[in-house]
Amino acid sequence: MIVLVDNEHATGYAKPWGERIMAARVRIKYELEDMAGVPCLVVRYSHVTPELLRDIDARAVFISGNSATANEYSAEEQAGLFAAIRERAWPVFGFCGGHQVMGQALGAPLEPIGALDDGEEAFGEAADFAPGMKHELGYFPINVIRDHHLLEGLGSEPIVRHAHSWELKALPDGFTNYASTELTPIQLMVHDELPMVGTQFHPEYATEEHPAGRRLIQNFMNWAGVT
């Protein structure tokens, strides 16, 4: 069995698009199951603990993105998930907000990308991010800056989905960055020895037109021994 951690805060589900986010979790669950060939259990972030993952014999853990900002989460409700990440006992892949959670759990600083300068426009489509804050939104390339077998078949500028206004300001110890954009330098962090991966972008929102994210997830499953 694999696990999809639903990392959305209650305030995110209360927003006008909350129902679409919840529906997307089901789609992502089924797509992960199809790729892995094993069932995928969806668990709310506040219910994840190392004990739970051991009890269900989790073969890999995927952490979803979130629309709520990091300061809406309490340390108490994230404690179990942070402990599971720090234990480094399972392959882990964090998508966008899940990537940020991985960084936080392992001591990396997380902050908003920053405020727009006078006359500067946000990069990407219009969105419900905080007014005047920099963000990336839409399908556009990342720049691959070094080789890794996770990137097999993706090329040097794969097109992926972006939707974020926060970023990790530094890598956790033991991780290397493999891709960047002009606005967000840390786009793909990979542990130097373990199958632990975080993407600031959203590979789980791959499409027929832009399939790179799906290939990245499949490569991760192969590396982690899930498939």
C-alpha positions, 0 to 999 in steps of 0.5 A: 500500500502507498499513502497520499497525505492530504495536506490541505488545511480546513481553511483551504477546504472552506474556500470557494474552490475547496470542493475542487481540491477535494475532488482532485485528491480522489483523482490523484489517488487513483492515478497513483494507484494505477502507476503503483499497481497497489492501493493508495490510502488517503490520510489527512495530514493531522492523522499521519504518524510513524506508527500508522505508516508502520501498521499499514506497511506503507511502501511510499508516502506522497504529500499533497499541496495545499492552498492554505498558508504555512502559518495557518497550521499548528505545530501540534497538528503537524507533529506526527507528519513531521516525525514520519518525515524525520524518521526517514524510514519511507520513500517520500515525495512532496508535491508543492506544499508537501515539498515545503512541509518536508523542508520545514520538518527537516529544518529548512526555512520557508517564507513567501517568495516576496513582495512585488516591486513597484510596477512589477507584475506577477509571473503567471496567470491571475490567482487568489494569492495575497495582493502584491505578492510574487507567485508562479501559476500556470504550465511552464518549464523548469530548468534542469541544472544537473543530472539524476535518474529521476529526470530520465526522459524529461529533457532539459526544460520539462513543462510542469504545473506551478501554483505557489507564492511560498518557497524554501529559502535553503535546502535541508541537510543532505539534499541537492537541488536539481531544477530551478526557475527564475523566480524560485531557485529550489524547484526539485530537491532530492536526498543524496542517498534516500528516495526522498524528493520534493518538488516546488511544482505540481507533478501530480497535475500532469496532462496529455499535453504536458506529461513530464510530471507523471514521468517524474512520479513513475521514475520515483516509484521505480527508484523507491521499489514501489513498482 
